Amino acid sequence: MQAINELIRNRKSLRIPFDINRKVSPENIKQILEAGSWAPTAHNMQNFEILLIDDLAKIEEVRSISLPPSQTFIQENYLQLSFSEEDLRRKRTGVLATMFPKSWLTPTLIPENRQKEEAEQLTENHHQLLPCPLLMIVLYNPSRRAPGSEGDFLGIISIGCVLENIWLMATSLGISMHVISALGNQIAENKIKEMFAIPAYFKIAIAFRLGYPAGSISDTLRVRRDLHDFTHHNNFKGNYFH
């Protein structure tokens, strides 16, 4: 098992197809789920359920759901893009534009009556849910919230902790992971609830693909801000690092 600092640095979302014929073992799935169960949650509420889907036919059903990006996503994603490695190294935040299809790189507004048609064209050659042997969907009940947490901010953070524990354990086991936010789209969510008999009061928090790469993995530049860029010492103008 890798040291914790190596796991943290090596963890990444892998946007490539996974080998559908190479299953994640039940033993590894159990380890991953146990890691998620021990994540810190506000007031130990553990307000989450996890749906495991390893039936390839059912995964294909989910993949058949149209998941075009919203125009809001296209515009806000554009603000996080760098169009060269030099630019990304300079910014130290965001991602390379080469990670996305060219059709996602134009932030122009789409008139409402054309939005659905053009959004579908945007994903014609770039499906957000690529093949995988295992799909996990994290659900939560929005009618429950961490005490006194406006908008259930602490509850949402808790789900993030569950995701991180799962991610780190998967990484330690050599299992690749890709986070999918598009299944939280209202239309997609309603279809998934119907497909898998999920009670209506649940919401999809996040989903992720798990598996082993079907092909080679290309190195992608990853950046982080330096510690002195985001730390403040004793007051906001003070810096701990000199």
C-alpha positions in Angstrom: 0.0 0.0 0.0 1.3 3.4 -0.9 2.2 6.0 1.8 -0.7 8.5 2.4 1.2 11.4 0.9 1.8 9.4 -2.3 -1.9 8.4 -2.4 -3.0 12.0 -2.1 -0.7 13.1 -4.9 -1.5 10.1 -7.2 -5.2 10.3 -6.9 -6.8 11.6 -10.1 -10.0 11.3 -12.2 -9.2 9.2 -15.2 -11.3 10.1 -18.2 -10.7 7.0 -20.4 -12.6 3.8 -21.0 -12.1 1.0 -18.5 -11.8 -2.7 -19.4 -15.3 -4.1 -19.0 -14.0 -7.6 -18.9 -11.7 -7.0 -15.9 -14.0 -6.9 -12.9 -13.2 -5.2 -9.6 -13.1 -8.0 -7.0 -15.7 -8.3 -4.2 -12.8 -8.1 -1.7 -11.7 -4.8 -3.2 -15.2 -3.4 -3.4 -15.6 -4.3 0.3 -12.4 -2.4 1.2 -13.5 0.6 -0.8 -16.9 0.7 0.8 -15.5 0.3 4.3 -13.2 3.2 3.7 -16.2 5.3 2.7 -18.1 4.2 5.8 -15.4 5.5 8.1 -15.3 9.0 6.5 -16.2 11.8 8.9 -19.8 13.0 8.5 -21.5 15.9 10.4 -22.8 14.6 13.7 -22.1 11.1 12.4 -25.3 11.3 10.5 -24.0 9.2 7.6 -26.6 10.6 5.4 -25.7 8.6 2.3 -26.5 5.4 0.5 -24.4 3.8 -2.3 -25.8 2.0 -5.3 -23.4 -0.5 -6.9 -24.0 -1.4 -10.5 -21.8 -4.1 -12.0 -24.4 -5.6 -14.4 -22.9 -4.5 -17.8 -26.3 -4.4 -19.4 -27.6 -2.0 -16.7 -24.5 0.2 -17.1 -25.2 0.4 -20.8 -28.8 1.5 -19.9 -27.4 4.3 -17.9 -25.0 5.1 -20.7 -27.9 5.3 -23.1 -29.3 8.3 -21.2 -28.5 11.5 -23.0 -26.1 13.5 -20.8 -25.3 16.7 -22.7 -23.5 19.4 -20.8 -25.6 22.5 -19.9 -24.6 25.8 -21.5 -23.9 27.0 -17.9 -21.4 24.2 -17.6 -19.8 25.0 -20.9 -19.4 28.7 -19.9 -18.2 28.1 -16.4 -15.9 25.2 -17.4 -14.3 27.5 -20.0 -13.2 29.9 -17.2 -11.1 27.1 -15.7 -9.3 26.1 -18.9 -5.7 26.7 -19.9 -4.8 26.3 -23.6 -1.1 25.5 -23.0 0.9 23.8 -20.3 2.9 27.0 -19.8 -0.4 28.8 -19.0 -1.5 26.1 -16.6 1.8 26.1 -14.8 1.5 29.9 -14.4 -2.1 29.8 -13.1 -1.6 26.7 -10.9 -5.4 26.1 -10.9 -7.8 24.6 -13.5 -7.2 22.0 -16.2 -5.9 21.8 -19.7 -8.4 22.4 -22.5 -7.1 19.2 -24.3 -9.0 17.2 -21.7 -12.3 18.2 -23.3 -13.7 18.0 -26.8 -13.3 21.0 -29.1 -17.0 21.6 -29.1 -16.8 22.3 -25.3 -14.3 25.1 -25.8 -16.7 27.8 -27.1 -18.5 29.7 -24.3 -20.9 31.5 -26.5 -24.5 31.7 -25.4 -27.0 29.4 -27.1 -30.5 30.7 -27.6 -33.0 28.7 -25.5 -34.9 27.2 -28.5 -31.6 25.8 -29.8 -30.0 24.8 -26.5 -31.1 21.2 -26.4 -30.3 20.5 -30.1 -26.9 22.0 -29.9 -26.1 20.5 -26.5 -26.7 17.1 -28.0 -24.3 17.9 -30.8 -21.7 18.9 -28.2 -21.6 15.4 -26.9 -22.0 13.5 -30.1 -18.4 12.2 -30.0 -17.7 12.7 -26.3 -19.9 10.6 -23.9 -19.5 11.7 -20.3 -20.1 8.1 -19.1 -17.5 5.9 -20.7 -17.5 2.1 -20.4 -16.6 0.6 -17.1 -17.1 -2.7 -15.1 -18.5 -0.9 -12.0 -20.5 2.2 -11.5 -21.2 3.6 -8.0 -23.9 6.2 -7.4 -23.9 8.1 -4.1 -27.4 9.1 -2.8 -28.5 11.4 0.0 -31.7 12.4 1.6 -32.1 16.3 1.3 -34.9 16.3 3.9 -32.2 15.6 6.6 -29.5 18.1 7.3 -26.7 18.6 9.7 -28.1 20.5 12.7 -28.0 24.3 12.1 -26.2 23.9 8.7 -27.8 26.4 6.3 -28.2 24.7 2.9 -26.8 21.5 4.6 -23.3 22.8 3.8 -21.8 20.5 6.4 -23.8 17.5 5.0 -22.5 18.2 1.5 -18.9 18.4 2.8 -19.5 15.1 4.6 -20.4 13.4 1.2 -17.2 14.9 -0.1 -15.3 13.2 2.7 -16.9 9.9 1.8 -15.9 10.4 -1.8 -12.3 11.2 -0.9 -12.0 8.1 1.4 -13.4 5.9 -1.4 -11.0 7.5 -3.9 -7.9 7.1 -1.8 -8.7 3.4 -1.0 -9.3 2.7 -4.7 -6.0 4.4 -5.6 -4.2 2.4 -3.0 -5.6 -0.8 -4.6 -4.5 0.2 -8.1 -8.1 0.8 -9.2 -8.8 3.7 -11.4 -11.7 6.1 -10.8 -13.6 8.8 -12.8 -16.0 11.1 -11.1 -19.3 11.8 -13.0 -21.4 14.8 -12.0 -23.8 14.6 -15.0 -26.0 12.0 -13.5 -27.2 14.6 -11.0 -29.0 16.3 -13.9 -32.7 16.3 -13.1 -33.8 14.4 -16.2 -31.0 11.8 -15.8 -31.7 11.5 -12.1 -35.4 10.8 -12.7 -34.6 8.1 -15.2 -32.0 6.4 -12.9 -34.5 6.5 -10.0 -37.0 4.7 -12.2 -34.5 2.2 -13.5 -33.2 1.2 -10.1 -36.3 1.6 -7.9 -34.6 4.4 -5.9 -37.1 6.1 -3.5 -38.2 9.5 -4.7 -36.9 11.4 -1.7 -33.3 10.6 -2.5 -31.0 12.8 -4.6 -28.0 11.8 -6.6 -25.0 13.5 -5.0 -22.3 12.1 -7.2 -21.4 9.0 -9.3 -18.1 7.5 -10.3 -16.7 4.8 -12.6 -14.3 2.3 -11.2 -12.1 -0.2 -13.0 -8.9 -0.7 -14.9 -7.8 1.3 -18.0 -8.6 -0.4 -21.3 -5.6 1.2 -22.9 -2.5 3.3 -22.1 -2.6 6.2 -19.8 -1.1 9.5 -21.0 0.6 11.7 -18.5 -1.4 14.9 -18.0 0.0 18.0 -16.3 -1.5 18.5 -12.9 -0.8 21.6 -10.8 -1.4 23.0 -7.4 -0.9 26.4 -5.8 2.2 26.8 -3.6 1.4 26.8 0.1 2.2 30.5 0.5 -0.4 31.2 -2.2 -3.3 30.3 0.1 -2.1 30.4 3.7 -2.5 33.4 6.0 -0.7 33.8 9.3 -2.4 35.5 12.3 -4.3 37.8 9.9 -5.2 37.7 6.3 -2.3 39.8 5.2 0.2 37.7 7.1 1.9 34.7 5.5 3.2 31.7 7.4 5.8 31.0 4.7 8.5 33.5 4.0 
